[in-house]
Amino acid sequence: MQVTGKVVVVTGGANGIGKALCEAFHHAGAAKVVVADMDAANARAVAAVVNGAAFKCDVAQEKDIAHVIEETERQFGPIALFCSNAGIGGGFDPMSVNAGGASDEPWQRSWAIHVMAHVYAARHLIPRMKARGGGYFLNTISAAGLLSQVGSPAYSTTKHAAVGFAENLAISHKADNIKVSILCPQGVDTNMLRSIPKGPQSGDGDLTPEQVAKDVLAGLEQETFLILPHPQVLGYMRKKTENYDRWIGGMAKIQAKMREEFGK
């Protein structure tokens, strides 16, 4: 896919990876980049730079996503690429004594943003895309959705679910010419990464959001399902499936070391 001349929506577009995606799509010649974010002020600032448009949007609310889709298509034309990029780093606690946690709140919030936001985008865009012969979804997930995330069961679980939904989205609508890519980086130098305890997600180095955006453009051009800005993740996936018990043991050692360092 080439974004030149296309209408693109990016949720979580006011900061971090989302902001870099908006800038990259603009430089690649997108007809209009729509920046959707809870942070309305920064969304407007990014939109001004990319000659785009901004909408305040809480992706956990179906009505907000529906509104962004409806207004974007009414004002600018068919959405060719919807980037479901918004995410949170909540629920991180390396010292937690129970993977089930103490309350439902971090689980519910993570589920709403990391899973249902993708579902809502598909629910409201699939009929439109089918009617016009195709479209594209880019879902920002994380290497945690392929591997795991020590220190946050809620983050790990919901990112795994996001991968599962994206797979089904791609399978269910391949015949409709609706394409799907998932973006699964490890550490990226963003406000979200800085807000959580340092862990193995940064073990292979933190990439800049701009580098990740370049990798996205390349992945979209090739229409590859799995976009891995950290290519070594593929090797980790293979090791995981080759010997699951060994992988669990290794991850447990990483968690023990993380707890030791965090507890000092």
C-alpha positions in Angstrom: 0.0 0.0 0.0 1.1 3.5 -0.8 -0.4 6.3 1.4 0.1 8.9 -1.3 -3.2 10.6 -2.0 -5.0 8.6 0.7 -7.0 9.6 3.8 -5.4 8.2 7.0 -6.6 8.2 10.6 -4.2 7.7 13.5 -5.6 7.2 17.0 -3.2 8.1 19.8 -1.7 10.5 17.2 -0.8 13.4 19.5 2.4 11.9 21.0 5.0 9.2 20.6 4.6 6.6 17.8 1.3 8.1 16.7 2.8 11.5 16.2 5.7 10.0 14.2 3.2 8.1 12.1 1.2 11.2 11.3 4.4 13.1 10.3 5.6 10.1 8.2 2.2 9.8 6.4 2.2 13.5 5.6 5.7 13.4 4.2 4.7 10.3 2.1 2.0 12.4 0.5 -1.2 11.4 2.3 -4.2 13.5 1.2 -5.3 14.1 4.7 -4.0 12.8 8.1 -6.6 12.8 10.9 -5.1 12.9 14.4 -7.4 11.4 17.0 -6.4 11.6 20.7 -7.7 12.3 24.2 -5.0 15.0 24.3 -6.9 17.5 22.1 -4.4 20.3 22.4 -1.5 18.2 21.2 -3.7 16.5 18.5 -4.4 20.0 17.1 -0.7 20.9 17.2 0.3 17.7 15.3 -2.6 18.3 12.8 -1.3 21.8 12.2 2.1 20.5 11.3 0.9 17.9 8.9 -1.9 20.0 7.4 -4.4 17.5 8.9 -7.4 17.5 11.1 -7.8 16.7 14.8 -10.5 15.0 16.8 -10.7 14.5 20.5 -11.3 10.8 20.9 -11.3 8.3 23.8 -10.8 5.0 21.9 -12.4 3.1 24.9 -15.7 4.7 23.8 -17.3 3.2 20.7 -19.2 6.4 20.1 -16.0 8.4 19.9 -14.5 6.0 17.3 -17.7 6.0 15.3 -17.7 9.8 15.4 -14.2 10.0 14.1 -14.9 7.7 11.2 -18.2 9.4 10.3 -16.8 12.9 10.4 -13.6 12.0 8.6 -15.4 10.4 5.7 -18.0 13.2 5.6 -15.4 15.9 5.5 -12.4 14.3 3.6 -13.5 11.2 1.9 -13.1 7.4 2.3 -10.6 6.3 5.0 -8.0 4.1 3.2 -5.9 3.4 6.2 -7.1 3.3 9.9 -4.2 3.2 12.4 -5.6 1.9 15.7 -2.5 3.0 17.6 -3.6 4.3 21.0 -2.3 2.4 24.0 -1.6 2.7 27.7 1.1 1.3 30.0 -1.1 0.8 33.0 -1.0 -2.1 35.4 2.8 -2.4 35.7 4.0 -3.6 39.1 7.1 -5.7 39.1 6.6 -6.4 42.9 3.0 -7.7 42.5 2.4 -10.8 44.6 -0.6 -12.0 42.5 -0.8 -12.0 38.7 -4.6 -11.6 39.1 -4.1 -8.2 40.7 -6.1 -6.6 43.4 -8.9 -5.0 41.3 -10.6 -5.1 37.9 -9.8 -1.5 36.9 -6.4 -2.0 35.2 -7.8 -5.0 33.4 -10.9 -3.3 32.2 -9.1 -0.2 31.1 -6.4 -2.2 29.2 -9.1 -4.4 27.6 -11.1 -1.4 26.4 -8.1 0.4 24.9 -5.9 -2.5 23.7 -8.7 -4.8 22.4 -12.1 -3.2 22.1 -10.8 -0.1 20.3 -9.6 -2.3 17.5 -13.0 -4.1 17.5 -14.9 -0.8 17.3 -12.8 0.5 14.4 -13.5 -2.7 12.5 -17.2 -2.7 13.4 -17.7 0.7 11.9 -15.3 0.6 9.0 -15.6 -2.9 7.6 -19.1 -2.2 6.0 -17.7 0.9 4.4 -14.5 -0.8 3.2 -16.4 -3.8 1.8 -18.8 -1.5 -0.1 -15.9 0.3 -1.8 -13.8 -2.7 -2.5 -11.2 -2.7 0.3 -9.2 -0.9 2.9 -6.3 -1.2 5.4 -6.0 -1.5 9.2 -2.7 -1.0 11.0 -3.0 -2.0 14.6 -0.2 -1.0 17.0 0.2 -3.8 19.5 3.6 -4.7 21.0 6.2 -7.4 21.1 4.4 -8.2 24.3 1.5 -9.6 22.3 3.9 -12.1 20.7 6.1 -12.9 23.7 4.9 -11.5 27.1 5.5 -8.6 29.4 7.0 -9.3 32.8 5.6 -6.9 35.4 2.1 -6.5 33.9 -0.2 -9.4 33.4 -3.0 -7.0 32.1 -0.7 -5.5 29.4 0.5 -8.8 28.3 -2.9 -10.5 28.2 -4.7 -7.7 26.3 -1.8 -7.4 23.8 -2.1 -11.1 23.1 -5.8 -10.7 22.6 -5.1 -7.8 20.2 -2.9 -10.1 18.1 -5.7 -12.7 18.1 -8.3 -10.2 16.9 -6.0 -8.8 14.2 -5.3 -12.3 12.9 -9.0 -13.0 12.7 -9.7 -9.6 11.1 -7.2 -10.5 8.4 -8.5 -14.0 7.8 -12.2 -13.0 7.8 -11.8 -10.2 5.3 -9.0 -11.2 3.0 -11.6 -12.0 0.4 -13.0 -8.5 0.8 -9.6 -7.0 -0.1 -9.2 -5.6 3.4 -5.6 -5.8 4.6 -4.2 -5.8 8.1 -0.8 -5.2 9.6 0.2 -5.3 13.2 3.1 -3.2 14.6 5.0 -5.0 17.4 8.0 -3.1 18.6 9.9 -3.6 21.9 11.2 -0.5 23.6 10.4 2.8 21.8 11.5 6.1 23.3 8.0 7.5 24.3 6.3 9.0 27.3 4.6 5.6 27.9 7.9 3.7 28.0 9.3 6.3 30.4 6.3 5.9 32.7 6.8 2.2 33.4 9.6 0.4 35.3 12.6 -0.4 33.2 12.4 -3.9 32.0 13.4 -6.4 29.3 11.4 -4.5 26.7 14.4 -2.2 26.4 17.0 -5.0 26.4 17.7 -4.6 22.6 17.7 -0.9 22.7 15.0 1.7 22.5 14.1 2.9 19.0 13.0 6.4 18.2 9.3 6.8 17.1 10.6 8.2 13.8 12.5 4.9 13.1 9.4 2.9 13.9 7.3 5.1 11.5 9.9 4.4 8.8 9.5 0.7 9.4 5.7 1.0 9.2 5.9 2.7 5.8 8.1 -0.1 4.5 5.8 -2.7 6.0 2.7 -1.1 4.5 4.4 -0.9 1.1 5.1 -4.7 1.3 1.6 -5.3 2.9 3.2 -7.6 5.4 1.0 -8.7 8.4 3.7 -8.6 11.0 5.9 -5.4 11.2 8.8 -5.9 13.6 11.0 -2.8 14.1 13.1 -5.0 16.4 13.8 -7.9 14.0 15.3 -10.0 16.8 11.8 -10.5 18.1 11.3 -13.1 15.4 14.1 -15.2 16.9 12.6 -14.9 20.4 9.2 -16.1 19.0 10.9 -19.1 17.4 12.7 -20.0 20.7 9.4 -19.6 22.6 7.6 -22.1 20.3 10.5 -24.5 20.1 10.6 -25.1 23.8 7.8 -23.4 25.8 9.0 -24.7 29.1 12.5 -23.4 28.6 11.1 -20.1 27.6 8.9 -19.8 30.7 11.9 -20.6 32.8 13.9 -17.9 31.2 11.2 -15.3 31.5 10.8 -16.2 35.2 14.5 -15.6 35.7 14.2 -12.2 34.0 11.3 -11.3 36.3 13.3 -12.4 39.4 16.2 -10.2 38.3 13.8 -7.3 37.6 12.2 -7.6 41.0 15.6 -7.7 42.7 16.7 -4.5 41.0 13.4 -2.8 41.4 13.3 -3.6 45.1 16.7 -2.1 45.9 
